[in-house]
Amino acid sequence: MRKIIHIDMDAFYASVEQRNNPAYRGKPIAVGGSPEGRGGVVATCSYEARKFGVRSAMTSKKAQQLCPQIIFIRPNFAAYKEVSQQVRAIFHRYTDLIEPLSLDEAYLDVSHADSAIDIAKAIKLAIKTELNLTASAGVSVNKFLAKIASDMQKPDGLTFIGPSRIETFMETLPIEKFYGVGKVTAEKMKDLGLHTGEDLKKLPREEMIRHFGKPGDFYYNIVRGIDDRPVEPNQETKSVAAEDTFPFDLTEIGDMNNELGKLAVIVYNRLEKAQLKGRTITLKIKYSDFKQITRSRSLMEVTSDLVTITNIAKELLLSTNPAGSKIRLLGISLSNFNEAKNSTNPESQLLLF
């Protein structure tokens, strides 16, 4: 039986900014976005801002409406990367089996140790005393449960889901809390009368796959607490994407382009967070009859430029002759990061943590 820890830094970018700048402490701040110009979206925000309902991926305009006194800060990824490497050095005191998910979270396999809980406590204490930051930890027998656990007592929490608790815990878990179940899938599940893990558990594997496709097999296993995925050190991100299903079909090209602009901003912010650049931009379209197509374009050089991503996505849309179409979903992704890894430009290096 594995012993897995998921460490998630609390409001990472905002916490680093507050630590480094006393003027921001105790105040609602948002990293990313701006109330002026192109606006953009919030990458993360302080807990003071979250009290007003501000959340990651929210537009700057909405954030300022909820919290008029919010302070917008331009991201400093060099600082975040430096702190991230310091956190990773702490992890390596206890294990080399580390799978980073982004700058601010990672899985650790500590199956060799007597107590995963003691290691999680020691890591949290080191982060607090040495870096003056806090992290939340989840401890369990697999990655899925550890990730859910780390989110249960934020900030500065530690949650253990032991073998004897797994069945009851999964049955009472709302389907929205299942890692991998997005907003659209959650609504589909609710339409089928599936609201908790207990409801989901009643579906046979074949029916789960029929309703949800390939992910259905994953849902069938995780609702039973089964997740055999190993912690994979140095796992590389293969694509960065964002998509949205609209409450009504888009029929006007202007509306389609407007939504593509919003999605491009989300992709851009995610690329900046991971410090990635890619060469292939892909547009995903799903029509009202659920027919789905993709269109891609590969560039000569890697990029993370917002204007480039936006314009190419719009050009790919135009190539599908969208006039008269009814579109229910749009998505943008960037992939083919191989050249970014080999670049001598530090800003285009693939971050492993």
Helices and strands as residue ranges (DSSP letters): E 4-9, H 12-20, G 22-24, E 29-31, E 44-45, H 47-50, H 60-66, E 71-73, H 77-91, E 98-102, E 105-109, H 116-131, E 135-140, H 143-150, E 158-160, G 163-165, H 166-172, G 175-177, H 183-191, H 197-201, H 205-212, H 215-222, E 239-250, H 253-274, E 278-287, E 292-303, H 306-318, E 327-335, H 338-342, G 346-348
